[in-house]
Amino acid sequence: MKYLSFLQTTLSAILFSVFSYNTAYANNGLKMQLITNKVVDNAQGQINYIPVRTATAGTIIQYKVTYTNTLAKDINDLTITLPIPTSMTFTGEAHPISAQASTDGKNYADIPLMRLVDAKVIKIPFTEYRYLQWNIKILPAKKSADVSFNTIVK
C-alpha cells in the first residue's frame, strides 16, 4: 500500500506534539491514549469505527484522543493541540465542536476559518488547516475527556 506506514509515522508525530505541549500536565498526572479508526457506513446507514493501521487514499480516518486525569485533584485550563498530519486533509468534523483551528499553529479561531480576499470574507479550505485545539476548563480528578477529528487520506 502506498500509505503502508503513514499512520505509524503520523501517530508518532502527534504523540510527540501532544506530549511536548502538555509536558507540565503529563508530569503531574495527565495520561493520554490515541486511537485511529477507519470511519465506515454500514448497510443501515450507521457510522462504524474500525481500528486501522494502514489506509489508502480517500479513506476517512478518525483520530480520537482520551485524556485522563490520574490525580486526586482537578486539572484546570487544559489546552489540547493536535496537528493534522500532512498526509491527511481535515474533513471539518471535530468533537467537541468547540475546537478551534489554525493554518500556522500560532493563530487559532473558531471553525470555519475565514480570510479576507479582495475585500470579501471567504472560508479557508479545510486542505489548509494544520492544527486543531481544544480548551478544557476543568478535567475533574480521576475523570477523562475525549477529543476527536476526522481526516481523509490524500
Steps between C-alpha positions, in 0.01 A plus 500: 500500500616847418422611854627185670667681787338845488291436810799388704701804396203726552426357841859552607484864394170555679617333818819706500305820446243424767755390756724797426211741538366345818825406674407689815171315521652163406745529788212574732255222422359550152483178300431495125380222268481543122282275283468504121189358335374463147158664471250286303126504442324167544201375297260671742671836451660497845860608548743237625856552617747224414856498642749564219877500452519565125265659249484603138424840347143611558456308827343697785702466821391616843765599754361471852701601804392427855656704778471359852571695815669248731527750785277535804439865405357679197719623214395850394539678166630207297584589140520210256666561165519234233663528158318388188740259329642628171384181326141583600234763432271610782131428422362779719372255761645546850362412844431673726382757250669773705825414318692784344724465195821652369691507174829591669489356854506848654171670419183309592139585423159333494421263215446586220811714462449815293726737308464828317557474123430793269291672768288186545500261796535141378534162670850356508501153338538207741809398299681796660417408861812369680407494873197463723474620858257448786485685831373286786418725794493221759603135476369361829709269718508139375286592195564494125425724203500403132582711196484376143519611141451338161739514206519361148817330379650697209 
